[in-house]
């Protein structure tokens, strides 16, 4: 029952007035009973109205609570799904990187064979590494990191002959990153002369110091 209908009924009962001045005693008694019944109806209507309002409020609160709980569950599930996707994506990326590194490593080792890693061979390995990784699924900064990591792993292998291994490793770990950037810039036709001169000097100093026995 709507609140408007209840109010209408209540108002209607309140408007009932009886002129009892001309009634006989029996009629007056009947009129009193009618008034009493009317009052009881009013009370019942009021009580029903209050119950309806209370039930409506409780239902509203339940709906709000359930909606909030559902919203939180959806958010939680979305966060968990996002995290799972991220973890799976990271695993796939790591697998791609590992595969690219192993393939590059095999290719460079094949190029080295039984030769010593001198300055000419080192530069050749660097170029081969960059060309190879460029064709792989690895993109961005990871390309450069894989080339550097691969060369470092190769230099550390006991069966690879490398004069002045310790100094060469320092060069690979500290300077090769900038050298690769230099080569990439040169390949794209955008070379900074000052930057090129700085890193070229660093490269030559290291190579001639580390590998001078091969000259």
C-alpha angles and dihedrals in degrees: 000000000000121000091239092056091048092050090049092053092046092050091048092054092048091055094058107109127171129203102216098174094098097039124110117237091262090049091050090053091051090048091052090051090051091050091048091049089047091052091049090051090050090051092048091049091049091048092048090048092053091048091050091049091048093048091047091051092048091048090049091051091048091051091049091049093047091047091051092048091048091049092051091048091051091049091048093048091048091051092048091048091049091050092048091050090049092050092048091047091050090050092051091048091050090050091050091049093047092048092048092049093049093048091048091047092053091048094050093045088052089052092050096047108159095334125117116248102248128168094272093049092045092056090046091052090050093053092045090048094051093046092048097047090047089064093050129088090256112104141183124006091348089073093062093043092052092051091050094044091048094051091047092050091049093049090053094053111112093223094055114091111225123163113218092009096176095055092044091053090053089053093049092048098044109027110021092079091063092041091056090050088051093051092047092051090049092050089053093048094245108113128162108216095207092047091046093050093048095051095038089058090048091050095048094046092052096044095047091045097045100036105029091117089069095057 
